[in-house]
């Protein structure tokens, strides 16, 4: 079994356990529903925050690669121009 499937199964088990624990708690249904809704909002906020961090990280890496490629192209262009000038003078 792959590691991904094991992790996915573990997370599903944890989520199922948490939901069942809340559902079988000795509180009124309205209180339980509010708790479930609050947890859902917390998870959604957490996922959004992680997605925003990932998006920023990818954007930073993209800009770094873009700068590196631009610098390489500029360097190669200058080198080509120097080589062309030295070839004309010889």
C-alpha positions in Angstrom: 0.0 0.0 0.0 1.4 3.4 -0.9 2.2 6.1 1.8 -0.4 8.4 0.3 -3.2 5.9 0.8 -2.1 5.2 4.3 -2.1 9.0 5.1 -5.4 9.5 3.4 -6.9 6.6 5.4 -5.5 7.9 8.6 -7.0 11.4 8.0 -10.3 9.9 7.1 -10.3 7.9 10.3 -9.5 10.9 12.4 -12.2 13.0 10.8 -14.8 10.2 11.2 -13.8 9.8 14.8 -14.1 13.5 15.5 -17.5 13.7 13.8 -18.8 10.6 15.6 -17.5 12.0 18.9 -19.4 15.2 18.4 -22.6 13.5 17.3 -22.7 11.2 20.3 -21.9 13.9 22.8 -24.7 14.4 25.4 -25.7 17.9 24.2 -28.7 19.3 22.4 -28.7 18.9 18.6 -28.6 22.6 18.0 -25.4 23.0 20.1 -23.9 20.0 18.3 -24.7 21.5 14.9 -23.2 24.8 15.9 -20.0 23.0 16.9 -19.9 21.2 13.6 -20.4 24.4 11.7 -17.7 26.2 13.7 -15.2 23.3 13.1 -16.1 23.4 9.4 -15.4 27.1 9.3 -12.1 26.7 11.1 -11.0 24.0 8.7 -12.1 26.1 5.7 -10.1 29.1 7.1 -7.1 26.9 7.7 -7.2 25.4 4.2 -7.6 28.9 2.7 -4.6 30.1 4.6 -2.5 27.2 3.5 -3.6 27.7 -0.1 -2.7 31.4 0.1 0.7 30.5 1.5 1.3 28.0 -1.3 0.2 30.5 -3.9 2.6 33.1 -2.5 5.4 30.6 -2.4 4.8 29.5 -6.0 4.6 33.2 -7.1 7.9 33.9 -5.3 9.6 31.0 -7.0 8.2 31.9 -10.4 9.6 35.4 -10.0 13.0 34.1 -9.0 13.2 31.8 -12.0 12.0 34.6 -14.2 14.8 36.9 -12.9 17.4 34.1 -13.3 16.4 33.4 -16.9 16.4 37.1 -17.7 19.9 37.6 -16.2 21.1 34.5 -18.1 19.7 35.8 -21.4 21.2 39.3 -20.8 24.6 37.7 -20.0 24.5 35.5 -23.1 23.5 38.5 -25.3 26.4 40.5 -24.0 28.8 37.6 -24.5 27.6 37.1 -28.1 28.0 40.8 -28.8 31.6 40.7 -27.4 32.4 37.6 -29.4 31.0 39.3 -32.6 33.1 42.4 -32.0 36.3 40.4 -31.4 35.6 38.4 -34.5 35.3 41.6 -36.6 38.6 43.0 -35.2 40.6 39.9 -36.0 
